[in-house]
Amino acid sequence: MRTATDREPRTKLCVGYLEIEPRAYRAAIHGRSLPLSPSQLELLNALVTNRDRVISRAELAQAAGLEHAASVDVVLSSLRRLLGEGFVRNVRNRGWILEPSAFER
């Protein structure tokens, strides 16, 4: 049986030197805050939360609150400019998966 606390997001998610605090709408690298839009933060949060599996465009769009699945490409592009190209990998015809090693350098 699930309790209310089971459904609540963790207070802090960490992958290497990347930290995300979903409740506070905050993300940081090496303790330095990232200037993320709500969509960018939600998409990054979805990738980190599901870091062990490929996430489809539709799932990412839903997680980020985007009306159109194609908007995922735009948000990912802006995240790549901030975090570097290698933080996420495209799996052809499936979606994207986080590359945790990108946050360990």
C-alpha positions in Angstrom: 0.0 0.0 0.0 1.3 3.4 -0.9 1.2 6.3 1.5 1.0 10.0 0.7 4.8 10.4 1.4 5.5 7.7 -1.2 4.0 9.8 -3.9 5.8 13.0 -3.0 9.0 13.8 -4.9 12.3 13.6 -3.1 13.6 16.8 -1.7 16.9 16.6 -3.5 18.1 14.5 -6.5 21.8 14.2 -7.2 23.7 12.8 -10.2 27.4 13.5 -9.8 27.8 17.2 -9.3 24.2 18.0 -10.5 21.6 18.6 -7.8 17.9 19.2 -8.4 15.4 20.2 -5.7 12.0 19.7 -7.4 10.0 21.3 -4.6 12.1 24.4 -4.6 12.3 24.6 -8.4 16.1 24.8 -8.2 18.9 23.0 -10.0 22.6 23.5 -9.4 26.0 22.4 -10.7 28.8 22.4 -8.2 26.5 24.4 -5.9 26.0 27.1 -8.5 22.3 27.7 -9.4 21.3 27.1 -13.0 19.0 29.6 -14.7 16.3 27.2 -15.8 12.8 27.8 -17.0 10.0 25.7 -15.4 9.9 23.5 -18.5 13.6 22.9 -18.5 13.6 22.0 -14.8 10.7 19.6 -15.2 12.3 17.9 -18.2 15.7 17.6 -16.4 13.9 16.3 -13.3 12.2 13.6 -15.4 15.5 12.6 -17.0 17.2 12.4 -13.6 14.3 10.6 -11.9 14.2 8.0 -14.7 18.0 7.9 -15.4 18.0 4.1 -15.8 15.6 4.0 -18.7 14.8 5.6 -22.0 12.1 8.2 -21.9 9.9 8.9 -24.9 9.2 12.3 -26.3 5.6 12.0 -25.2 6.6 11.2 -21.6 9.0 14.1 -21.5 6.4 16.5 -22.9 3.9 15.4 -20.3 6.5 15.7 -17.5 7.5 19.2 -18.6 3.9 20.3 -19.1 4.4 20.9 -22.9 1.4 21.0 -25.1 3.3 19.6 -28.2 5.7 16.7 -28.1 7.9 18.5 -30.6 8.6 21.2 -28.0 10.7 18.6 -26.2 13.4 19.2 -28.9 13.5 22.9 -28.2 13.7 22.5 -24.4 16.4 19.8 -24.8 18.4 22.1 -27.2 18.4 24.9 -24.6 19.4 22.4 -21.8 22.3 21.2 -24.0 23.6 24.8 -24.3 23.6 25.0 -20.5 24.8 21.5 -19.6 26.8 20.4 -22.6 25.9 18.1 -25.5 26.7 14.9 -23.7 24.3 15.1 -20.8 21.6 13.2 -22.6 21.7 10.6 -25.4 19.1 10.0 -28.1 18.0 6.4 -28.6 16.7 6.4 -32.1 13.0 5.9 -32.4 12.7 5.5 -28.6 13.5 8.7 -26.8 16.3 10.0 -24.6 18.3 8.7 -21.6 20.4 10.7 -19.2 24.2 10.2 -19.3 25.2 10.3 -15.6 28.9 10.2 -16.5 28.5 13.7 -18.0 28.1 15.0 -14.4 31.1 13.3 -13.0 34.0 15.2 -14.6 
